[in-house]
Amino acid sequence: MVGQRDEHGVDGLRRRVERALDEGRGRKVVEPLLERLLGMAPEGDPAQVFAHRHLAELRLERDPWRAALHLRKVIAAHPNDDVSHSLMALAQALLGNYRSAVAGYRRALAITPNNPWYHHNLGHLLDVALDEPRAALPHLQMALDHADPPEHEITASAAHCLARCGRLDDALALAEEAAMAAPESKDHATLLDWIQRGAPPDEPSLPVGSGRRGGPSEAPKPSFERVERGCRTADAIVEVLLERHMRDDGFSAEIRERARAMWADYRDEREPRVKKPEICAAAVHYAIALISGAGVTQASVAQRYGVAAKSVSTRYGDIRQTLALTPGDPRYGA
């Protein structure tokens, strides 16, 4: 029976989808399950919104038009979800609808006003896609101010924009900084050369950053692999990341404390080798969100931490197995 709320209906199918996502199953397995869930769940049901969200993420780069249709449903249900607005902006940018993309990033910033990557992507669109460098500059400056630690992609985009605004000395300083931070980047080297030659306007200026011809890619959030001031271990960085991102996501102080307890329990039991603290923090964030009943996806959490969803899935699976997590686990639930 359509809409039946039992193990063989909507709830059971959603759990099946969640297991497939947790196990890192591929698109060919997950997408048909999500389509089935979409057809089974009633209009406006949380399970239907869940399906729309994941289908949007799966289809974004391959089929941005269909992804945008899914995201409309998600945004209608959760208008204050900044990640959905930013994904819609990216879909519109991929479709070449740059003014719609700008509007999407502005909506995301209205919800999360200090997000450096929303400012960066908005500024980069204004500078490169819409040829409005002076309108772009305040956003790129905000991105520079709020990226902690500094990110070479943001630095390079700001240098490009400053050069187009005629501020060559400032542009040169930032371009040199970006080139030093990422010496392997051919784009940064080309940008630096262009600025050193006076940023000639008759030359096509290279869109800064990988894959940005015609519009910006959704850049990852700042990496915290370089240790923040006052933090001397990877364990400490994981805790800093959890506190920052879970607070931004609206989790209470009590739940944030439970997240730190989960990380401590997992660390003590497993003694993991932490090469990238963002992945561990994102996996704990996702685990706590599931236990707390928050409607998040691995992809949305991964985007917040600037890591791959598959990496989050793998680490989350290890946390779940090591700690024998259960739905609503009383050790970590509210």
C-alpha positions as CSV (number, residue, x, y, z in Angstrom):
1,M,0.0,0.0,0.0
2,V,1.5,3.4,-1.1
3,G,2.5,5.5,1.9
4,Q,2.4,2.5,4.3
5,R,4.4,3.3,7.4
6,D,6.0,0.0,8.2
7,E,9.2,-2.0,7.5
8,H,8.0,-2.7,3.9
9,G,6.7,0.9,3.3
10,V,8.2,4.4,3.5
11,D,10.1,4.1,6.7
12,G,11.6,0.7,5.8
13,L,12.7,2.0,2.4
14,R,14.2,5.1,3.8
15,R,16.3,3.0,6.2
16,R,17.3,0.9,3.3
17,V,18.5,4.0,1.5
18,E,20.3,5.2,4.5
19,R,22.2,1.9,4.8
20,A,23.2,2.0,1.2
21,L,24.5,5.6,1.7
22,D,26.3,4.6,4.8
23,E,28.0,1.7,3.0
24,G,29.1,4.0,0.2
25,R,27.1,2.2,-2.4
26,G,27.2,3.7,-5.9
27,R,24.8,5.8,-7.8
28,K,23.4,2.8,-9.7
29,V,22.3,1.3,-6.5
30,V,21.2,4.4,-4.6
31,E,19.4,6.4,-7.3
32,P,16.7,3.7,-8.1
33,L,16.0,3.4,-4.3
34,L,15.6,7.1,-4.0
35,E,13.3,7.3,-7.0
36,R,11.2,4.5,-5.4
37,L,11.1,6.4,-2.1
38,L,10.1,9.6,-3.9
39,G,7.1,7.8,-5.5
40,M,6.1,6.1,-2.3
41,A,6.2,8.9,0.2
42,P,3.3,11.4,0.4
43,E,3.8,14.9,-0.8
44,G,5.7,17.0,1.7
45,D,6.6,14.0,3.8
46,P,10.1,14.2,5.4
47,A,11.1,11.0,3.5
48,Q,10.1,12.7,0.2
49,V,12.2,15.7,1.1
50,F,15.1,13.4,2.0
51,A,14.8,11.7,-1.4
52,H,14.8,15.0,-3.2
53,R,17.8,16.2,-1.3
54,H,19.9,13.1,-2.1
55,L,18.8,13.0,-5.7
56,A,19.8,16.6,-6.2
57,E,23.2,15.9,-4.8
58,L,23.7,12.8,-7.0
59,R,22.6,14.6,-10.1
60,L,24.0,18.1,-9.6
61,E,27.0,17.9,-11.9
62,R,25.6,15.3,-14.4
63,D,22.2,16.9,-14.7
64,P,22.0,20.3,-13.0
65,W,18.5,21.1,-14.5
66,R,17.0,18.0,-12.8
67,A,19.0,18.7,-9.6
68,A,17.5,22.2,-9.5
69,L,13.9,20.7,-9.7
70,H,14.7,18.5,-6.7
71,L,16.3,21.4,-4.8
72,R,13.1,23.5,-5.2
73,K,11.2,20.9,-3.2
74,V,13.9,20.8,-0.5
75,I,14.0,24.6,-0.2
76,A,10.2,24.8,-0.1
77,A,10.3,22.4,2.9
78,H,13.4,24.0,4.5
79,P,13.7,27.6,3.4
80,N,16.4,28.4,6.0
81,D,18.8,25.6,4.8
82,D,21.8,27.5,3.5
83,V,23.4,24.4,2.0
84,S,20.4,23.9,-0.3
85,H,20.4,27.5,-1.4
86,S,24.2,27.2,-2.2
87,L,23.6,23.9,-4.1
88,M,20.8,25.6,-6.1
89,A,23.2,28.5,-6.9
90,L,25.8,26.0,-8.1
91,A,23.2,24.2,-10.3
92,Q,22.2,27.6,-11.8
93,A,25.8,28.5,-12.5
94,L,26.4,25.1,-14.2
95,L,23.3,25.9,-16.4
96,G,24.8,29.3,-17.2
97,N,22.0,31.2,-15.3
98,Y,24.6,33.4,-13.6
99,R,22.2,36.0,-12.2
100,S,20.0,33.2,-10.7
101,A,23.2,31.8,-9.2
102,V,24.1,35.1,-7.7
103,A,20.6,35.3,-6.1
104,G,21.1,31.8,-4.7
105,Y,24.3,32.7,-3.0
106,R,22.8,35.9,-1.6
107,R,20.0,33.8,-0.1
108,A,22.6,31.4,1.4
109,L,24.5,34.4,2.8
110,A,21.4,35.8,4.4
111,I,21.2,32.7,6.5
112,T,25.0,32.2,7.1
113,P,26.4,35.7,6.6
114,N,30.1,34.9,7.4
115,N,30.5,31.8,5.3
116,P,33.8,32.5,3.3
117,W,33.0,30.1,0.5
118,Y,29.6,31.6,-0.2
119,H,31.2,35.0,-0.4
120,H,34.0,33.6,-2.5
121,N,31.7,31.9,-5.0
122,L,29.4,35.0,-5.2
123,G,32.3,37.3,-5.7
124,H,33.9,35.1,-8.3
125,L,30.6,34.9,-10.3
126,L,30.3,38.7,-10.2
127,D,33.9,39.2,-11.3
128,V,34.3,36.5,-13.9
129,A,30.8,35.6,-15.2
130,L,29.0,39.0,-14.9
131,D,32.0,41.3,-15.4
132,E,31.2,43.3,-12.3
133,P,34.5,43.3,-10.4
134,R,33.7,46.3,-8.2
135,A,30.5,44.6,-7.0
136,A,32.5,41.4,-6.5
137,L,35.3,43.0,-4.4
138,P,33.5,43.4,-1.1
139,H,32.5,39.7,-1.1
140,L,36.0,38.5,-1.9
141,Q,37.3,40.8,0.9
142,M,34.8,39.2,3.2
143,A,36.0,35.8,2.1
144,L,39.6,36.7,2.8
145,D,38.6,38.1,6.2
146,H,36.6,35.0,7.3
147,A,38.7,32.2,5.8
148,D,40.7,30.8,8.8
149,P,43.3,29.7,7.9
150,P,43.8,31.5,4.6
151,E,42.8,29.6,1.5
152,H,44.9,30.0,-1.7
153,E,41.8,29.7,-4.0
154,I,40.2,32.7,-2.2
155,T,43.5,34.6,-2.2
156,A,43.8,34.1,-6.0
157,S,40.3,35.1,-6.8
158,A,40.7,38.3,-4.7
159,A,44.0,39.0,-6.6
160,H,42.2,38.6,-9.9
161,C,39.4,41.0,-8.9
162,L,41.8,43.6,-7.5
163,A,43.8,43.6,-10.7
164,R,40.6,44.2,-12.7
165,C,39.8,47.1,-10.4
166,G,43.2,48.6,-11.1
167,R,44.7,47.9,-7.7
168,L,47.8,46.2,-9.1
169,D,50.1,46.4,-6.1
170,D,47.5,44.8,-3.8
171,A,46.7,42.2,-6.5
172,L,50.4,41.3,-7.0
173,A,50.9,40.8,-3.3
174,L,47.9,38.4,-3.1
175,A,48.8,36.6,-6.3
176,E,52.3,35.9,-5.0
177,E,50.8,34.7,-1.7
178,A,48.5,32.3,-3.6
179,A,51.3,31.0,-5.9
180,M,53.5,30.3,-2.8
181,A,50.7,28.5,-1.0
182,A,50.0,26.3,-4.0
183,P,53.1,26.1,-6.2
184,E,51.7,23.3,-8.2
185,S,48.8,25.4,-9.5
186,K,49.2,26.4,-13.1
187,D,46.3,28.8,-12.8
188,H,48.0,30.7,-10.0
189,A,51.2,30.9,-12.0
190,T,49.3,32.2,-15.0
191,L,47.5,34.7,-12.9
192,L,50.7,36.0,-11.3
193,D,52.3,36.4,-14.7
194,W,49.3,38.3,-16.0
195,I,49.4,40.7,-13.1
196,Q,53.1,41.2,-13.3
197,R,52.6,42.3,-16.9
198,G,50.1,44.9,-15.8
199,A,47.0,42.8,-16.1
200,P,46.4,43.8,-19.8
201,P,42.7,44.0,-20.3
202,D,42.9,42.9,-24.0
203,E,44.0,39.5,-22.9
204,P,41.3,37.0,-21.7
205,S,41.8,36.8,-18.0
206,L,42.0,33.3,-16.7
207,P,39.1,32.3,-14.4
208,V,40.8,31.6,-11.2
209,G,40.6,28.1,-9.7
210,S,40.1,24.6,-11.2
211,G,37.2,24.0,-13.4
212,R,35.9,27.6,-13.4
213,R,35.6,28.6,-17.0
214,G,32.3,30.2,-17.4
215,G,31.4,30.0,-13.7
216,P,32.8,29.0,-10.4
217,S,32.8,25.5,-9.0
218,E,31.6,24.9,-5.5
219,A,34.9,25.2,-3.7
220,P,35.4,23.2,-0.6
221,K,35.4,24.9,2.7
222,P,38.7,25.9,4.2
223,S,41.0,23.0,5.2
224,F,42.1,22.9,8.8
225,E,45.0,20.5,8.2
226,R,47.3,23.4,9.0
227,V,47.0,23.6,12.8
228,E,45.0,26.5,14.1
229,R,46.8,28.7,16.7
230,G,46.5,27.2,20.1
231,C,45.8,23.7,18.7
232,R,48.7,21.3,18.7
233,T,47.2,18.0,17.9
234,A,44.8,16.5,15.3
235,D,42.5,15.5,18.2
236,A,42.2,19.1,19.2
237,I,41.4,20.2,15.7
238,V,38.6,17.7,15.4
239,E,37.0,19.2,18.6
240,V,37.5,22.7,17.3
241,L,35.8,21.8,14.0
242,L,32.9,20.0,15.7
243,E,32.2,23.0,18.0
244,R,32.3,25.5,15.1
245,H,30.2,23.6,12.6
246,M,27.7,22.0,15.0
247,R,27.1,25.4,16.6
248,D,26.5,26.9,13.2
249,D,24.1,24.1,12.4
250,G,22.1,25.0,15.5
251,F,23.0,22.1,17.8
252,S,22.7,22.8,21.5
253,A,25.6,22.9,23.9
254,E,24.5,19.6,25.4
255,I,24.5,17.9,22.0
256,R,27.9,19.4,21.1
257,E,29.2,18.0,24.3
258,R,27.8,14.6,23.4
259,A,29.6,14.8,20.0
260,R,32.9,15.5,21.8
261,A,32.2,12.5,24.0
262,M,31.5,10.3,21.0
263,W,34.8,11.4,19.4
264,A,36.7,10.7,22.7
265,D,35.1,7.2,23.0
266,Y,36.0,6.4,19.4
267,R,39.5,7.8,19.6
268,D,40.2,5.9,22.8
269,E,38.8,2.6,21.5
270,R,40.1,2.8,18.0
271,E,43.2,5.0,18.2
272,P,42.7,6.2,14.6
273,R,45.4,7.7,12.6
274,V,44.0,11.2,11.8
275,K,45.4,12.5,8.6
276,K,42.5,14.9,7.9
277,P,40.7,16.1,10.9
278,E,37.8,17.4,8.8
279,I,36.8,13.9,7.8
280,C,36.6,12.6,11.4
281,A,34.7,15.7,12.6
282,A,32.2,15.4,9.7
283,A,31.7,11.7,10.5
284,V,31.0,12.4,14.2
285,H,28.7,15.4,13.2
286,Y,26.7,13.1,10.9
287,A,26.5,10.3,13.5
288,I,25.2,12.7,16.1
289,A,22.7,14.2,13.7
290,L,21.3,10.8,12.9
291,I,21.0,9.9,16.5
292,S,19.3,13.3,17.3
293,G,16.9,12.9,14.4
294,A,18.2,15.9,12.4
295,G,17.4,15.8,8.7
296,V,20.9,15.9,7.2
297,T,22.7,14.0,4.5
298,Q,26.3,12.8,4.3
299,A,26.8,15.0,1.3
300,S,25.6,18.1,3.0
301,V,27.7,17.5,6.1
302,A,30.7,16.7,3.9
303,Q,30.2,20.0,2.0
304,R,30.3,21.9,5.3
305,Y,33.6,20.4,6.2
306,G,35.1,20.5,2.7
307,V,35.6,16.8,2.3
308,A,34.3,14.0,0.1
309,A,31.0,12.4,1.0
310,K,32.6,8.9,0.4
311,S,35.3,9.7,3.0
312,V,32.7,10.7,5.5
313,S,30.7,7.5,4.8
314,T,33.8,5.3,5.4
315,R,34.7,7.0,8.6
316,Y,31.1,7.0,9.9
317,G,30.8,3.3,9.2
318,D,33.9,2.7,11.3
319,I,32.6,4.8,14.1
320,R,29.2,3.1,14.0
321,Q,30.8,-0.3,14.1
322,T,33.5,0.5,16.8
323,L,30.9,2.1,19.2
324,A,28.0,-0.2,18.2
325,L,25.8,2.8,17.6
326,T,22.1,2.3,17.6
327,P,19.2,4.6,16.5
328,G,18.6,7.1,19.3
329,D,21.6,5.7,21.1
330,P,21.1,6.8,24.8
331,R,24.9,7.4,25.2
332,Y,24.8,10.2,22.7
333,G,21.2,11.2,22.2
334,A,19.5,14.2,23.6
